[in-house]
Amino acid sequence: MTKPLNIGLVGYGFMGRTHSNAYKRVNDFFEREYRPVLKAVCGRDAEKAEAFAAQWQYESVETDWQKLIARQDIDAIDICTPNNTHAEIAIAAAEAGKMVLCEKPLSMDPEEGERMVAAVEQAKVPNTVWYNYRRVPAVTLAKQLVQEGRLGRIFHYRSQFLQDWTIDADLPQGGAALWRLDVGAAGSGVTGDLLAHCIDTAIWLNGSIRDVTAMTETFVKERMHNLTGKVEKVGIDDACAFLCHFENGSLGLFESTRYARGHKALYTFEINGEHGSLRWDLHDLHRLEYFDHRDESIIRGWHDVHVTDGDMPYMDKWWVPGLQIGYEHTFVHQVADFLEDLAAGRATSPTFAEALETQKVCQAVLSSAETASWMSV
Ligand SMILES: NC(=O)c1ccc[n+]([C@@H]2O[C@H](COP(=O)([O-])OP(=O)(O)OC[C@H]3O[C@@H](n4cnc5c(N)ncnc54)[C@H](O)[C@@H]3O)[C@@H](O)[C@H]2O)c1
């Protein structure tokens, strides 16, 4: 018999769907002591929240997240709302003794993040942040190979996250679907939205970042604001590039933009070490490219590893070797790990405290771009 884990989901947009899917699927594929129960979904629009609840089979609906948190029958609050709401909801949930699963980026800035970390640590509630790309099997395999020392000393870490959906100067900012263009709701542009993923993975694979030098650009300076109906200054960064030093002595190069025609979600990273290199690309997420200089010279070259065999991370739980899985499974894996850690009394990485480190790097990047100088993290 599994133990129920009653979920209260806040926000029924893109992430609300990926998380709901993960809660529904996880026990079908992973044997766990706990079983998520879709107890309540919370959204401000009652009709839309009811429709979401009906489609995804949530037992009930709330239109005020404070009421959701006050409910005795909710064990965990899952925050799938825009970035400017994370801190208030997470802190209130922790104070009410609820577990908190929060979407990334953790917060609008490190100061808010510090308060969130303090709240979950004081309440001693399980917490995690949905940096889901760590749980793409090929990325988890990259972590394993780095940890085994196969690359040797690391010299370079290179990462990009490229999109092209905000090039149209007539695109408004703010409100549903376009809150990412509104600095008041998002906190920053590509830095917090896209580079935060690259930074989280980088810290996980290659350790802490010591200092950064960055440049940002806002290509479209004014946009109509959906909430005020007025043309307003755009406060987000449309593009950002930065260089950094990692604590292990390696050099980092990161770039993100929403102005790269032809690219929808081109998240890539490459790591170069003394013995070999690793390369990964979200558009081909089940493959990990690996080069080992110690291979016999006549067959030395890039290995294109199809990450589908049962001895590769998470893959024994899915189909048979050769058959791949996709994006939605990364969220299933995070829930599976959360449930396993919960039963074992362990923290699930990344915790709020770990995600705060990414927030500090994002802040250093934005400050460096503003002051045109190197910034320590
Ligand atoms: N892990 C990832 O890869 C990933 C991908 C996309 C988004 N995100 C993050 O997830 C969060 C949500 O993004 P999204 O793409 O799902 O956005 P979305 O616009 O699709 O959905 C946001 C939802 O929040 C609701 N909402 C807004 N304010 C609210 C409030 N005060 N109370 C209750 N509901 C409220 C909206 O009505 C909507 O249902 C953001 O923090 C974003 O950065 C993470």
The ligand as a MOL file (V3000), in Angstrom:
LIG
                    3D

  0  0  0     0  0            999 V3000
M  V30 BEGIN CTAB
M  V30 COUNTS 44 48 0 0 0
M  V30 BEGIN ATOM
M  V30 1 N 11.5780 24.0610 -15.4610 0
M  V30 2 C 11.3750 24.5690 -16.6650 0
M  V30 3 O 11.9600 24.1360 -17.6350 0
M  V30 4 C 10.3940 25.7060 -16.8440 0
M  V30 5 C 9.7950 25.9070 -18.0970 0
M  V30 6 C 8.8290 26.9250 -18.1970 0
M  V30 7 C 8.5410 27.7230 -17.1120 0
M  V30 8 N 9.1870 27.5230 -15.9180 0 CHG=1
M  V30 9 C 8.8690 28.3680 -14.7450 0
M  V30 10 O 7.5640 28.0080 -14.2830 0
M  V30 11 C 6.8750 29.1530 -13.7890 0
M  V30 12 C 5.5510 29.2680 -14.5550 0
M  V30 13 O 5.8480 29.3660 -15.9330 0
M  V30 14 P 4.8010 28.8500 -17.0550 0
M  V30 15 O 5.5550 28.7750 -18.3390 0
M  V30 16 O 4.0940 27.6670 -16.5590 0 CHG=-1
M  V30 17 O 3.8300 30.1000 -17.0920 0
M  V30 18 P 2.3440 30.1600 -17.6470 0
M  V30 19 O 2.1350 31.5920 -18.0050 0
M  V30 20 O 2.1080 29.1100 -18.6760 0
M  V30 21 O 1.4620 29.7790 -16.3720 0
M  V30 22 C 1.4640 30.5750 -15.2120 0
M  V30 23 C 0.2250 30.2440 -14.4190 0
M  V30 24 O 0.2500 31.0000 -13.1980 0
M  V30 25 C -1.0490 31.5660 -12.9840 0
M  V30 26 N -0.8950 32.6810 -12.0310 0
M  V30 27 C -0.2650 33.8480 -12.1990 0
M  V30 28 N -0.3230 34.5700 -11.0640 0
M  V30 29 C -1.0250 33.8190 -10.1550 0
M  V30 30 C -1.4200 34.0090 -8.8040 0
M  V30 31 N -1.1320 35.1220 -8.1600 0
M  V30 32 N -2.1540 33.0070 -8.1900 0
M  V30 33 C -2.4630 31.8650 -8.8340 0
M  V30 34 N -2.0970 31.6480 -10.1270 0
M  V30 35 C -1.3970 32.6000 -10.7740 0
M  V30 36 C -1.5070 31.9090 -14.3750 0
M  V30 37 O -2.8890 32.1100 -14.4480 0
M  V30 38 C -1.0760 30.6190 -15.1100 0
M  V30 39 O -1.9900 29.5680 -14.8920 0
M  V30 40 C 7.8200 30.3260 -13.9860 0
M  V30 41 O 8.4990 30.5760 -12.8010 0
M  V30 42 C 8.7970 29.8430 -15.0510 0
M  V30 43 O 10.0650 30.4490 -14.9750 0
M  V30 44 C 10.0950 26.5280 -15.7820 0
M  V30 END ATOM
M  V30 BEGIN BOND
M  V30 1 1 1 2
M  V30 2 2 2 3
M  V30 3 1 2 4
M  V30 4 1 4 5
M  V30 5 2 4 44
M  V30 6 2 5 6
M  V30 7 1 6 7
M  V30 8 2 7 8
M  V30 9 1 8 9
M  V30 10 1 8 44
M  V30 11 1 9 10
M  V30 12 1 9 42
M  V30 13 1 10 11
M  V30 14 1 11 12
M  V30 15 1 11 40
M  V30 16 1 12 13
M  V30 17 1 13 14
M  V30 18 2 14 15
M  V30 19 1 14 16
M  V30 20 1 14 17
M  V30 21 1 17 18
M  V30 22 2 18 19
M  V30 23 1 18 20
M  V30 24 1 18 21
M  V30 25 1 21 22
M  V30 26 1 22 23
M  V30 27 1 23 24
M  V30 28 1 23 38
M  V30 29 1 24 25
M  V30 30 1 25 26
M  V30 31 1 25 36
M  V30 32 1 26 27
M  V30 33 1 26 35
M  V30 34 2 27 28
M  V30 35 1 28 29
M  V30 36 1 29 30
M  V30 37 2 29 35
M  V30 38 1 30 31
M  V30 39 2 30 32
M  V30 40 1 32 33
M  V30 41 2 33 34
M  V30 42 1 34 35
M  V30 43 1 36 37
M  V30 44 1 36 38
M  V30 45 1 38 39
M  V30 46 1 40 41
M  V30 47 1 40 42
M  V30 48 1 42 43
M  V30 END BOND
M  V30 END CTAB
M  END
